[in-house]
Amino acid sequence: MGTNEPPRLTLQVPEPPARPGDKPDFSYLKLAPAGSVDRPPVHASAAQMHDYAYSLVRVLDDAGNAVGPWAPQVDAELLRTGLRAMMKTRVFDTRMQLAQRQKKASFYMQCLGEEALAVAQGLALGADDMFFPSYRQQGYLIVRGMPLVDMMCQVLSNSKDSLKGRQLPVMYSSRKLGFFSISGNLGTQFIQAVGWAMASAIKGDSKIASGWIGDGSTAEGDFHYALTFAAVYRAPVILNVVNNQWAISSFQSIAGGAETTFAARGVGYGVPALRVDGNDFLAVYAASQWAIERARSNLGPTLIEWITYRAAAHSTSDDPSKYRPAEDWTSFPLGDPVQRLKQHLIRIAAWSDEEHARTQSALEEEVKAAQKTAESFGTLATGPLPSASTMFEDVYKEMPEHLRRQRQQAGV
């Protein structure tokens, strides 16, 4: 190469900081001490909140104390409810994971390590608000009181499955609880949440929406469409980005997480943004309350990046030992959300190790009994399988003639 020739160009392909066999490395995370971030007024503009997109809202310190301006004034009983719901979600996940391995269900996805997000925000939202989930928000349904048998029947795709086997087992839906059906097309629920919130505002209603997306899915166009519409029309919506570090086997940097924070994307659209410790139940509850107040006050959307860790495999089809260190979960600096809330409740004399053990045992029995009931209506392995006729139902209010002919030809 001559001295006057320009250097050869190279393409950057982001890589995770550690692979199998390496020591876990979370030095890339931009952390902040608990209680160190101010709580801005809800009417703060996106420009005024620039720095919040790069910091980290935390309430619980390493000793389990609630510290700083974000510490919510909340009754201990609500926190006890939250802890029980997180524990119940974890037991539910364990049994459904096992059911899939026993061929009773076709597929499953756990939310291990992320339970605080859906449970805490589920307690903060109103009964009539609409929740547009991603894959790992089953804790919302559990804390809102959806019967476990109903949830399990959806997983098992049996004769009592209210979705009639037309969704993947983890794509729950509950109109009664305002839990919009999950979409396998990543990112769609984000723009749907904005549209629903806009409709609520157009009607002069008081209901708000909460949309969820993973770090990897922020690379989808729907994420950006949602931010544009939410910002322009000041939609009353909370836009939640779950940064659990992995999009299946792709590290979060492949979606742009290495160059900046996901919260910072809100700033570019003129949307106030927060970056929050997603394993800190009190921080999740407080940040959700803040965003809810903004939305209900006609101040528009809030983007929240939740820093957490996907402790389990992406799904039952995934093997994380192929792409990340085995000790990643136990080395994650923000810890386990269940253990952190337990520690805080013990600290304020509202819980004990003995009560925790009793609660764990009781929840295991409750979930086990619910599974026995759910399986009495069938499983993927034992049937009964739905009639082929059901594929023609619930699509049109009145069945078109061409479908009538197809059904007759199929003999169902």
N, C-alpha and C positions, 0 to 999 in steps of 0.2 A: 504494500500500500504506500503510495506516495505521501510525502509530508503535507501536501496541499489537499489531500482527499479527506472528506468528512468521515468521522467514525461510523462504523457499522451500527445500525439500529438494532435494538434488542426488545423483545416483548416480555413484559412482566406477567408471570403467572403466580398469583398468591399461593403460598403454602402455609399450612398450620405450623405453630411453633414447635410441636412435638408429634412424633409418630409412634406406633407400637414399639416398645422396647426402650423408648426415650423417657427421661424424667419429665413429668408434667410441668408445663411452663405457662403461667398466667401473667407474666410480667407485662404483657401487652395491654391488660385491662387498666383503664383509667379510673382508679378508685379514689375515695375521699373518706376521711374519718366520719364516724357517726355524729350527727348533730352539727356538722360544719357548714352546711348549705342553708342559706336564708330561705324563708318562705315568702315569696313575692305576693303582692295583692292580686286577686283574681282578675282584675282589669288590666294587668300589665300587658304591654304589647309584645309582639314577637321580637322586635329590636331590643326592647328592654330586658328580655329574657335570654339574650344570646348566650350568656355564660352558663345558664342552666342546662343547655344541651350538651355541654362538655364536662360537667361536674357529675356528682352522684348523690342523690338524696338518700340518706340513711337515717334511721331512728334508733335501732337496737345496736348497742355497743357490744364488745366481745364478752362482757360480763352479764349481758341480758338486761341492761338498764335502757329505758326509753329516754333519749336525750335530744335536745335541740328544738328549734322552732317548728319542726314538722311532727313532733310527737302529738298524736291525736288525743283529744279528751274523750276517751271511750270507756264504757263500762266493762269491767272484767268479764262479765257474763258473755258479752259479745265475743271477746277473745277466746273464751272457753268454747263457745260454739264454733268459732273458726278452727281451733285446734282439733276438735272432734271431727269436723268435716274434712280436714286435710288427712287425718288418720284414716277415716272411713274411705276416702278416695283412694288412698294407698292400698288398703286391704282389698277394695273392689278391683283395682288394677291387677293386683297379684293373682286373684282368683280368675279373672277373665283372661289374663296371659296364660295361665295354666290350662284353662278350658280350650284355648286355641291350640295349645300343644297336644291336647288330647283329641284334636280334630272335631271338637264340638262347635267351633266357630272357624270361619275362614281366615280371619285377620284380626289383629289387635294392635293398639298403640297406647303405651303407658304415658302418664305425665309425671313420672317419678322425678322429684327435684323441683317441679314447677307448680306444686299444689297451691302455694300462697296466692298466685296471681288471680285465678278464677274465683277462688273462695273469698278472698278479701274484697275484690271488686263486686262479687255477687252480693255481699252483705252491704255494700255501700250504695248500689243502684236501687232505684225504686221498683215497686212491684210491676208497674206498667211499662217500664223501659224495655227496649229491644236489644238483645244480645246477639251479635253476629260472630260466632266463634271460628277459630281455626281448629287444629286437630286435638289439642291437649287441654281443653277447658271443661272436661267432664265434672270437675269439682264444682262448677257453677250449678249444675243440675242437682248435685248432691246436697249442697248447702241450701238450695232453694226448696228441697223436699221432694224431688221427683222419686217415686217409688223405685227401689232397687230392682224389683222384679221387672218393671217396665223397661228399665235401662238394659237389663240382661237379655230380655226377649229381643230387643233390637240387635244386641251383639250376636245372639244365637240364631237370628233370622228364622224364628220358629212361628208356629201358628198364631201366637199372640203378639207378634212383632207389628207394632202400629204402622210401620213403614213398609210392611209386606215384602221385606227382603230386597227392596229397591235401592238401598243405600249400602255402602260399605259398613261393616259392623260398628265402627267408631263414629260414624257420622249421624249422631243423635239429632233428634228434632222434638221440640215440645212447644206447641202453640200456646198452651196454657201458661207456661213459664217464660214466654217471650224469648225462646231459644231457637233462632233461625237455623234451618237445616244446613249443616256443613257442606261445603262444596269441595270436591276433589280437584277442581280447576283452581290452582293456587292463586290467591289474590282477589278472587271475585267478591268475597264477602266484604272486603274493604270498601269498594265502591258501592256495594249494596247498602252498607251501613250509612254511608253519606246520603244516598238517595232516600232512604227511609227517614233519616233525620230531616232532610229538606222537606219531605212531604209533611212531616209533623209540624214544622214551622209554617208551611203554607196554610195548613188547616187551623193555625192558631192554637195548637195543642200544647201540652206541657211535658210530653214524653220526649226522652232523648235516646240516642243509640250509642252502642259501644261496639266497635269493629276490631277484629283481631287478625294479626298476620305474623308470620315468622320472619326472621332476619333474611333468610334466603329468598323469600317471596317478595321482598322489597325491590328486587330486580325486575319484577313483572310490571308491565305498563299500568295495570289497574291500581297499583300503589300510587303512582304519580297522578293518574286521573282523579283518584279520591282526594288527594291533597289539593289539587287545583280547584275542584268543585267546592270542597269544604272551606277553603280559604276565601274564594270569591263570594260565596253565598252565606258565609258565617253559619254553616250548618251546626246544629247542636249535637255534636258527636265527639266521642273519645276515640282516638285512633291509637290502638295499642300495638306496639312492635315487640314481640317476644324474641329477644336476642339470647337464645340458649346455646349459642356458639357453633351449632352444627345444623346444616340443611342436608339431611340424610348424611352422606359421607363428605360433603363439601363444607370446609371450614367457613366461618362467617366472613372472612376477608374476601371470598370469591364474589360476595355481593357488595363489596365496597366498605366493609367494616374496619379494614386496616388503616385506611386513609383518613377517616373521620368517624364520628359516631352516627348511628342511625337517627338519633334525635335531631342532629344538626340539619337533616333534610327538611324538617319542618320549618326551620328558620328561613331557608331559601324560598319557601312558599308563603312566608308571612304568617305561619301558624306557630303560636307559642308552644314550646317543647320542653319536656323534662326528661332527665335520665335518672332512673330510680333502681335501687337495689331490689330486685324481684324476689329475693329469698327472705326479705324482711317484711313480715306480715303487716306490721304497723306502718311501715313506709308505703307499702302498696295501698293500704286502706286510706292513708292520709292523702297520697297523691291522687287517688281515685276521687276522693271527696272534693279536692281542689278542682279537678277537671269537671266534675259533675256540677259544681256550683257555677263555674264559668258557662257551661252549656245551658243551664237553666236560667241564667241571667242574661241570655241573648248576647253573650260575649264571644260566641263561636267555638270552634274546635280546639282541641289540645292533642298534640302528639306526645305519647309517652313511650320511651324505650325502656323496657324492663330487662335488667341484666340478671340472667339466671343460667342454669346449666341443665341440659338434657341428660339426666343421669342414666337412663335406660337406652336401649337401642331405638333407632327411629321407629321401627315397627317390628312385628314378628318376622318380617322378610329381610331383616337387616342384621349384620354382625359387626358391631363397632370395634371388635378386637382387631379387625383388619386395617383400621385407619387411625386409631387414637390410643394413647397409653391406657392400660387397664386401671391405673390409679387416678385418672383424671377427676372423677366425681369426688373421691375422698380428699383430693388436693385442692378443690375449688375454693378460693379464698372467701366466698360469701356463704359457705356452709350449707346446711340442710334446713329448709324452712320449718319443718316440723320440730326439729330439735331446738331451733332458735326461739320459736314461740313458746315451747315447753319451758325452756330456761327462763324466759321473761316472766311467765305466769308463776313459776316456782319462786322467782325473785320477789314478786309482789304478794306472795302467800295466797295465791288463787289456784294453785295446782300442787301436785306432789308426785313423786315417783310411784307411790302406791296407787294413786288414782289413775296415773298414766297406764300402769300395768292392767288395772281392772278394766279401764276403758278399751284398751287394745284387745283384751280377751273377749269382752262383750261385743265389740264390733266384728271380730272374726266370726263369732257365733251368728250374729245378725246377717252378715253377708253370706255365710255358708247356708243358712236357712233360706235366704232369698234365692240363692242359686238352685237349691233343690226344687223350690217351687217353679222357678223359670224353666228348668229342664223338664218338668212334668209336661210342658207344652211342646216339647221337642227340641232337638239340636240339629246341627248340620249333619252329624254322623247318623243319627237315628231317624230323622224325619219327624213328623210327616212333611213331605215337600209340598209347596203350594201348587195348585192346579195351574196349568199353562194358560188357563183363561184369565188369570189375574193380570197378565201382561197387557191386556186390552182395556183394563179398568182404570178409572181415576186419572185418565189423561185428558179426555174431553168431557164437558158437561153432558153432551149428547153424542153418542158414538157415531162417527161419519160412516157413510155407506161402505166405503172401501175397507174399513176395518171390520165391519160386520161380515163382509164377504170373506176376509182373511180368517176370521174366527170360525166361520162355518167350514171353510176348507180345512182348518186344523182339527175340526171335530171336537172343539171345546166350547 
